[in-house]
């Protein structure tokens, strides 16, 4: 079978290319076929220049007008040309392509495709694709060309060619879904779908292909969860943990009162841990609802019962903040529990000391990263693991802890606002508790939705906030300049912002491609107010608490889902100061304004999630994907809520009628990237 063959067996892929594909997690032809495009270039009819709109990808055809000029330094050369049609003139620029001056010297008709941008001098098209002579564009007209995620040294063309080869060798008889399911839900056949997702002939083919693949992705995930739920239900509780009186005293001593929702959820956890079976529970709560203190109560109660409890964070900097917070609370209220930190970056000596304290049982609460489940760690009697949705606690982690002793209780914390109907499906292996109210002392965040003309005013507002001692976040969707420049990018944005601000204002940037140690260092410096403005991608969704940060500005906010925008907004409003969120949009569409106005009107994450479900269409070609919630290859639980519900219904039918499919499904590593 072609899918099982090594990537090296494809024509044109040598040792060097094989290593590059390996960086993307592609080792076999099957991996390659499941490496779906991240988007598509859609080649549509040329539009009049007068219709050029900021933020929009468009195609224009016109005559080259005047001389093609090259300016700038050797490091950054800018080639400028003007294209004119019957309706207007558009300035075009390319970066570090001085040879275009000679290529375009003859003048004549040219077709260009790119994103229209706004600069101080007006609108322009940056770094577009060139079709010269113009007739060349007709070969691509009305087609959709896949755009893949790449690594340095590997071109989009190379991935595309390899995929075509793999498709040529595909087993035409392959079909994994039972015909009853496929026909009931009107799903395409597998071969049609996998070809259609990579090289769709038109948008209809794309929609049908994507629907089929998303359905099966959800179906396999749900069936795996059902299996896990069955196993969990049967696990007897080795660590029966009763509620300790000191926990009730601690709650009374706190300088604030727990909300009714916090009290209810804490009682559900306490009852669960004292029952006959092992706890597997999700605590779902909006940003700022007070999930952490509930987790602390569970950690404390476990330790006071004589057992160990671990709390796993997705980053070292967050693990350290949790450690300092929990250890500080226990010290302040004289809770006789030893807290230990364990992370990958600790020195060998520090790790040995932590290992010794954990193994002998001196450490009762252990806070750290994935280092908590490394082979060198030996627990004395670990009874509880608190984690979060970023570290979805799955089979392998449970087995890893079980090998170190008994089977611990599991508490998963989630700040992702998602309607309960979907949460029941997605977290099918967990019982669900919801903290559905905010503490009374939280100041509501003030919001505004603005266009890019407001940017200078926003900068002035930030300067005033910084002068008062506060700090700001700015979110951009992309990391760096790319072949097809789409949106504001972090590195250039930060450099340009430094010129706008006074010398005393420190600006730094953060993105997912940076080393973890570098990201941690920047976040810690921001936490200490050594950095006043942090320009970042969505990597800061999982960040430390910075109570001093009061402004969140999100560039190109139309490129994000509402629930993700709400998550980003939750980075501010964590202290005693009034906080603000500025949603900046370059889109003039009525639909975009309607979506963003929802955020303007409410800070309730669950209402926002419901509206997101109502407004999202099926399989947007350029996907406003949510990040941080279930890392599916294609599926998006907001955008594809209808498919998710259908897959859940199909799972019920399959469990009653189709043992053969269930057996096949169990052979796949279907949920490894999601819960394992």
N, C-alpha and C positions, 0 to 999 in steps of 0.2 A: 504493500500500500504506500502510495506517494507520501501520505501524511506522516508516516513513521520514519521516512528517510531523512538522513542528516542534511542540513542546509548546504553543506559542501558538495553534495551530489548534483546540485543544480548547476547548469551550464553558466560559466562566467564568474562563479564564486570560488575564489581561492582562499588560501590560509588567512590573508589579511582581511578580506571581506567577511570571512566566517567569524573572526574575532569581533569585527564591528557589529555584525548582526547579534552576536552574543551579548554585547553591551545593552542591546534592546530586549534581551530575554528571548531571542529567537535562535533556537538550536536545530529545529526540525522543520520540514515543509509544513507540518500541521501547525506549529507555532506561528509560522509566517502567514498562513491562511487566517489565523485568529488574530493577527496583528492588523486590526481594522484601521482605515483612514481616520485621521482626527478631524477632517473636514474635506471640502471639495472646492475646486475652482470652477465656477459656473460661467460658461461663456455665452452671454446673451447678446441681443442686438445692440449696436452702438446707440447711445442716447445723445441728444443735443447738448452742447457744452453749457448752454444756459440752465440746464437742469442739474448741473453739478452741485452736490450737496455734501457738506462736511460729514465725514464718518462713513460715507457710502462707497462701496466698491462698484465701479462703473466702467463701461467701455465707451471711448469717444473716438471718432474718426474726423480728421481735418488735415489742413495743409500746414506744413512747417512754415513758421512765419519769422522772418528775420534770421540773425546769425545764432548758431549754437555756441554758447560760451562756457569756458571752464574757469572756475575760480577756487580760492581756498589754498590750503597748505599741502605739502606732500603727503601728510598723514590723512587729511580729509579733503579730497577734491570734489567739488560740486559741479556737475554738468547741468546747465540750464537751457531749456528750449521753450518755444511758444508754439502752441497749436491753435489754429483758428478754423471755425466753421461758420455757417451762415448766421448762427445765433450768438457767438461770442468768442473770446480768446481765453485759453487756459495755460497757466505756467506749469511746466513740468521740470522736476529735478531728479537727478540720479547721483548716488554717492560712489566715489572712487571708480568711475567708469569714464575716464577722459577720452578714451578711444572713440566714444560715440560722436565726438565732434566731427571726425572724419567719416564715420558710418552714415551720419545723417546730413552730411554736407551738401548732398545733391538736392535737398528739399523734396517737395512732392507730397503725395497723400500718405498718411501714416495712421495706424490704429493702435491705441494704447489702452491697457486695462490695469487699473490700480485703485487704491483707496484715495479719496479726496480728503485732504487735510487742511486745517486752518492755521495760518501763521500770522505774525504781526502785519505782513505785507498783503494779506488776503488769502483766498483759498488757492490751493495748488494740488497737483497730483505728484506724490512722492514715489520714486523708484518703481514705475509701472513696467509690466511686460510690454515688449515692443513687437509689433507686427509690421514689418517694412520690407517689401511693399505691402500695402494694406490688404491685398487679396489673400495673404497667408492666414488671415483671421478666419476666413470662411471655412477652412478645414476643421476648425475647433468650434464653430458656431453651434449653439444649442447642446454642447456636450458637457459632461461633468467629469473633471479630472481629479483623481484622488490626491490628497495631501497627507503624507505620513509624518509621524513623529520621527525625528532623525537624531543621529549622534554625529559628532565631528568626523568628517572623512567619508560619510555615507550620504549619497545624494538621493533625492526623491525619485529620480529616474531609475537608480539602481534597485531601490526597493520595489518600484512598480514593475520593472522587468522580471525580477525574481518571482513576484506574485503571479504574473502571467504564466510563467513556466510551471509553477506549482498547480495552477488551475488547469493547465493543459493535461496534467497527469492525474487529475482527480478521478476517483472511483465513481462512475456515473450511477452505480446501483446504491450508493450510500444514502440511507434515510434513517434517522434515529427516532423520530417521533412516530408513534402509532398513527395509522391513517385516520382512526376515529377522532383523535384529538386535532389533527391537522385540518380535517374537513370541517369539524364543528366550529373552529375558530377562524376558518378561511386563511390558513397560513400557507405560504409558499413552500415548495420542496427545498431540501437542504442545498442541492447543487445550484439551483436558481438563486437562492439567497446568498450563498457565499460568493458567487460571481457578481451578483447585483450589488453587494455592499462594497466591493472593491472597484468595479467598473460599471456603474449604472448607466444605462442608455439614456435615461431621463429621470425626472424626479419621482414619477410613479413607481418605476422599478426600484429606486432607492428606498422608498417608503415600505414597499412590500418586503424587500430583502431584510431591512432593518427590523421590521415588526416580527418576522419569523425568528431571527437570531436573538432578539431581546426576549421574546417569549420563552425560548428554550433556556436561555441564561437564567431567567427568573425561576423557571420550572425546576431546573436542576438544583438551584440554590434552596428553594422551598422544600423539595424532597429531602435534601441533605439535612436541613434544619429539623424536619419532622423526625428523621432517624435519630438525630442528636437529642431531641426532646424525649423520645421514647427511652433512650439510654439514661438520661438524667432522672427521669421519673422513678426509675428502679433503684437509683443509688441511695443506699441507707446512710443516714447521717451519723458519721463517726464522731463528730464534734457537736454535741448538744450544748448550746450556749444559752444560758439563762440571762435575763436582764439583771445587771448588777446595780445595787442601790446607789453606788457612787456616780453612775451615769446620770441618774435622775437629779442628784444634787448638783452635778456639773451644769445641767441644763438650767437649773434655777439660778446658778451663780453668774451665768452669762449676762453681759450688759444689754442684751436685747432678748426679746421673746421670740421663740420659734413661731412661725406661722402655723395655722391649722393644717395646711398641706404638709409642711415639714414634719409636724408631730404625727400625722396619720401615716406618712411614709416610713418614718422611723419605727413606728409600732409594727407595720407590715414586715419590715426587715427583722426586727427582734423576734416576732412570732415565727417567722420562717426559719431562723437559725436555731430555734428551740424545738422545731418539729422533728418528725421521724425521717425526713428526706433532706438531701443536700440542697441548699439554696442556689438557684440560678436566676438572678433578678436584675432587671433593667430599671434604673431610676431615671426617668425622663423629666427634664425641667428646663424652662426657658433660661436664657442668659440672665444671671443675677438672681435666680430664684432661691439660691442657698442650698445647692446640692452638696457642696463640699463639707459643710458642717454635719450633714446627715451621715456622710461617709466617715467623718471623724468619730462620730458616736459609735458606728459599727466597729471601727478599729479599736477604740477604747474599750468597748464592752468585751470584745474578743480577748484583748490583752488582760483585762481585769479578771477574766475567767481562767487565766493561766495559760492561754494558747498564744500562738504567734499570728500576726496579721500583716499582709504585704499590700502596698499600694504602688501600682505600676503607672508611670507617666510616659507620654510619647516622646518627650525631649528631656535632656539633662537639666536644662535651665529651669524647666517646670518642675522636675523632680526635686531640684534643690529648693525651689520656692515652697513646695508642699512640705518638704522636710523641716525647713525653718519655721513655717507656720504651725505645723502640728507639734513639733518639739517645744516651740514657744508657748503654745496653749497649755500643754501638759505641765510645763514648768510653772507658768503663772498660776494655775489652779491646783498645783501640788498633786497631780495625778502620778502615782508611783509606777510609771511605765517608761522603759528605756527605748528611745527611738534611734534607729541607725539608717544612714544613707548609703546606697550602693549604686554606683554608676560606672560605665565603661571607661571614663577618662580618669578615674582615681588611680593613684600610683599603686604599684604592686604591694607596697607596705600597708597602705590604707585599706586595700581590698582584703589582705590577709587578716587584718585586725577586725574588719567587718564580718568576714567569714567565720572567724573564731567566736565572735559574740552571737552570731546567728545559730551556729551549730550547738553551742552549749546552752542556748535558750535564754541567755542574758538579754538579747535584743528581742523585744516583744512586738514592736512595730517596725517594719522594714520598708523604707520608701526608696524607689529607684526606677530604672528604665528596664529594658529587656535583660539587663545584667542579672535581674532577679531570678531568671530561669536558666542561667548558664550552668554548665556541668560542675563547676567548682563550688557552687552554693549547696550546702547541706542544712536543711531546716530541722529544728528539734520537734516541733509539733504545729505546723502551719495549718490554720483552720479557716482563714479568710483571705481572699484576694480581691482587691478593689482595682478596677481598671476603667478604661473609657472606650468610647466607640472607635477611637483612632487605633487602639490596640484591642480590637474585638477579640475577646478571650475564647479561643476555639479548642478543638480536639487536641492538637499537639501541645498547647500550653497546659491544658488540664492533665494530659498524660505526663508531661514533664514534671509537674508538681506532684502528681500521684506517685511517680517513681521515687520522689524524695520523701514519701511518707503516705499519709492518707489522702482522701479526695477532699479538697477544701471547698468551702462556700464561695460563690462568685457573685460579685456586685459590679454591674457595668453602669457607668455614669454617661448620660447623653444630654448634650445641650442643643441637639438638632431638633428644631420644632417640626414635628411630623404628626399629622392626624392619627388618632388612635387606630382607625380602621387599617391604615397601612402599617403602623407599628406592630400590630398583632401578627401581620403576615411576615414582616421583615425580621422581627425578633421572636420567631415562632418557638425557639428553644428556651426562651426566658419568660418568667412572670414579669408583669409590667406594673410599676408604681409611677404615678405622675405627681410632680410638685407643680400645681397649677395656679399659684399666686405668688406675687412678689412681696418682699419685706416692705413694711410701711415707710421706712426711712430712705428708700431709693428715690433719687430725683429723676423724673422722666427725661430722657434725652430729647433735645429740641432738634427737629429735622428740617431740611430744606432740599427741594429738588430744583436744580438750576441747569442752564446750558453753559457752554464753554466761555461765553462772554462774561460770566461771573467770576472767572478764575482770579483775576487781579484783585477783586474785592475780597475773595476768599483768602488770598495771601495776606492782605492787609489785616483781616480779622485774626489770622493765625499769629501775625506779628504782635498784635495786642494781647492775645492769650499768653504768648511766650514771655512778653514783658511782665505779665502778672505771675510768672513762674511756672506756667503750665507747659504741656507738651502736645505734639500732634502726630497723627498717622496720615499718610497718603497712600492709597492702594492703587496700583496699576496692574492690568491683566497680564502683560508680557514681561519677559526678562531682558531681552536685548534686540537690537536691530535684526531683522530677518529678511530673507529673500522677498517675502511679500509682507511689507510693513503694515500691520493691521491696527494697532492701538498704541496708546501711550506706553512707553516701556521704562522699566525701573532705572536702569543705569544712566541713560541719557537724561531722564526726568530729574534725577537727583543732582546731576551736574548742573543742569539749567537752573534748578531751584536755588542752588548755592549762590548764584549770581543775583537772584532776586532778594535774598535775605541779607541782613547785616552780618558782619564778620563774626560777631559773638554768638550767632545762631549756628549750632552744629547740625549738619544734615548727614544722614547715613542711609544706605540702602540694604535691602535684604531680599534674597530670593532662594528658591529651592535648589538651585544648582551649586550653591556655596557649600563648603564643608561644614559639618555639624558644629565643630568647635568654633568656627568663624561666626556662624549664626548665633550660637550661645553667647559669645563675647559681645556681639552687637546688642542682643536683647538685654544682657546684664547692664551694659553701659547706658542703654535707654532707661532701664529700671532705676538707675542711679541719677538720672537727669543729666548725664554727661552728653547725651544726644537729645536735641530738642525736637527735631522732625525726623521721623523714620518713614522712608519711602519703601514700600514693600509689595510683594505679590501676596496672594492669599495664604502664604505660608504662616502668617501671623494669626490665622484663625486659631491655631493651637499655640498660644503664647503665654507669657507670664502675666500676672495682674500688675498693671501700672496705674494705681489710683490717681496719679498726677496727670495722666493723659486725658484731655478734655475735648479734642477735636479729631474727628475721623472724616477725611475727604476721600471719596471713591471716584476715581476717574473712569470714564467709559462704563458707568454703572449699568448701562443697557446691556452689557455683555455678561452680566451675572444673573443667576436666578434670585428670586426674592428672598428665599430662605437663607441663601448664602450671604446676601447683602445684610440681612438681619444678624447673622452670626458675626460678620465683620464689624457691624455697628456695636456689637456687644463688647468690643475691646475697650470702648470708652464708657463713662458713666459708672466706674467702679469705685470712685472715691466720694468725697463730700462736696466736690465742686460741680457746678452746672456743666453738663457736657452737650456737645453738638455733633450732628452728622450731616455732611454735605454730600448729596448724591449728584455728581456732575455727569451730564449726558450730552453726547454729540449728536444724538438722533432727534429728528423733528417729527417722527411718526406719532400718531395719535395713540396707538397701542402701547408704545413705550412709555408715554406720559401717563397713561392709565395705570400701568403696572407700578411705576415708581411712586405714584401718588398714594398707593396703598401704604407704602413705608412712611410717607409723610404724615399719614393720618393716625397710624397706630404703632405702638411698640410691643404689641402682643404677638409673640412668635407663632402661636398656634393659629391665630386668625390669619396671619400672613401666609403660613403654610397652606391653609385651606384655599386662600385666594390664588396662591401660586398654582395649585392643582387646577383650579377653575380656568385660569387664563392660559396655561401652557398648552401648546399645540403638539401634535404627534411628530416626533423625530425631526426637529428643526435641523436643516442641513448644516448650519453653522453652530449648532448646539449651545444653548445657554445651560451648560451642564452644572449641576451642583457638585461641589467637591467636598470631601470629608465624610460623606454618608455612603457607606458601602461602595467599595471600589470595583464596580462592575466594568467589564470591558466596553459594553455598549449602553446598557440600560441606565436610565435615570429615574429614580422612584417618583419624582414629581412629574416630569414630562411623560412618563410611561405608566402612570398610576392605573390606567385602564387595563394595560397589558399585564401588570402585576396582579391585579384582581382576577383576571381571566386565568393566569397561570396557577394561581392559588386554587381556583375552582377545578382546573384540570388535574392538579395534584391530588385532590380528594378522589376524583374518578379513577386515577391511575392506581392509587393505593388499594382500591377495592377490586380493580379489574385486570391490571397489567403487571404481573410479577416480572415478566421478561424485561420490560423497559426499566423497571426499578433495578434489576440486576445489572443491566448495561450501564445505567447511570452511576451505580456504585463504583464502577471501574474508572470513572473520570475523576480527576482532581478538581472538581467543579468549584469548590468554595475555598480553595487554598488562599486565594488573594483577598478573600473577604473576611473569613472568620478564623483562619488558622494562622 
